Amino acid sequence: MTMTIWQGVITVAVVAFGTILTRFLPFIVFPESKEPPRVIDYLGSVLPYAMTGLLVVYALRNTPILTGSHGIPELIACAVIVLLHWWKRNMLLSIASGTIVYMLLVQLVF
């Protein structure tokens, strides 16, 4: 099923409006001159770690530990990510390096 031109224009407009709303709403609700509520400060300090944990669980949920390579490439890649992040404190470097190590292990070694 294809959309007509007007349906496509309306879809793009609604998506653009939703994106703009989610980008600007925090600045409107919590202006710089006003102190945000304590719960917002708490969520701002806790949610990055919660999301990281959620992504780790999601990424490793189907790791075959009883067959094949027994999850060894995943374990090595996770160790690379943790060690590089501990050493350099650079999230982009550690995640990119862990991804590259994992892909090289899966394609060339296991």
C-alpha positions in Angstrom: 0.0 0.0 0.0 1.5 3.4 -1.0 0.7 6.8 0.3 -0.6 9.7 -1.7 1.5 12.9 -1.9 -0.7 14.6 0.7 -0.5 11.6 3.1 3.3 11.7 2.8 3.4 15.5 3.4 1.1 15.1 6.4 3.2 12.2 7.8 6.4 14.2 7.4 4.8 17.2 9.0 3.5 15.3 12.0 6.9 13.6 12.5 8.7 16.9 12.3 6.3 18.5 14.8 6.7 15.6 17.2 10.5 15.9 16.9 10.5 19.6 17.4 8.1 19.3 20.4 10.3 16.7 22.1 13.4 18.8 21.5 12.0 22.1 22.8 9.6 21.0 25.5 12.2 20.5 28.2 13.5 24.0 27.7 10.0 25.4 27.9 8.9 23.4 30.9 12.2 23.8 32.8 13.7 27.2 31.8 17.3 28.0 32.9 16.1 30.6 35.4 14.0 28.1 37.2 15.3 25.2 39.4 14.0 21.8 38.1 12.2 19.6 40.6 14.4 17.1 42.6 12.9 14.1 40.8 14.1 15.5 37.4 17.6 15.9 38.8 17.4 12.4 40.2 16.3 10.9 36.9 18.9 12.9 35.1 21.6 11.3 37.2 20.2 7.7 37.2 18.7 7.1 33.8 21.9 7.1 31.8 23.2 4.1 33.8 19.8 2.4 33.6 19.7 2.8 29.9 23.2 1.5 29.5 22.3 -1.6 31.6 19.2 -2.1 29.5 21.2 -1.9 26.3 23.7 -4.5 27.6 20.9 -6.9 28.6 19.2 -6.3 25.2 22.4 -6.9 23.3 23.4 -10.0 25.2 20.0 -11.6 25.6 20.4 -14.1 22.7 24.0 -15.0 23.3 24.5 -18.7 22.8 26.4 -19.9 25.8 25.7 -23.6 25.3 26.5 -23.9 21.6 28.9 -22.6 19.0 31.5 -20.2 20.4 29.8 -20.2 23.8 29.6 -16.4 23.9 33.4 -15.9 23.9 33.4 -13.1 21.2 30.7 -11.2 23.2 32.7 -11.6 26.4 35.9 -10.4 24.8 34.1 -7.4 23.2 32.5 -6.5 26.5 35.9 -6.7 28.2 37.4 -4.4 25.6 34.6 -1.9 26.1 34.9 -1.9 29.9 38.7 -1.7 29.9 38.9 1.0 27.3 36.2 3.1 29.0 37.9 2.7 32.3 41.3 3.7 30.8 40.2 6.6 28.5 36.8 7.6 29.8 35.6 8.1 26.2 32.3 6.4 25.5 32.5 6.7 21.7 36.0 5.2 21.6 35.1 2.3 23.9 31.9 1.4 22.1 33.3 1.8 18.6 36.4 -0.3 19.6 34.3 -3.0 21.2 32.1 -3.2 18.1 35.1 -3.5 15.8 36.7 -6.1 18.0 33.4 -8.1 18.1 33.0 -7.9 14.3 36.6 -9.0 13.7 36.2 -11.9 16.1 33.0 -13.1 14.6 34.2 -12.7 11.0 37.8 -13.9 11.3 38.2 -16.0 14.4 35.0 -17.8 15.4 
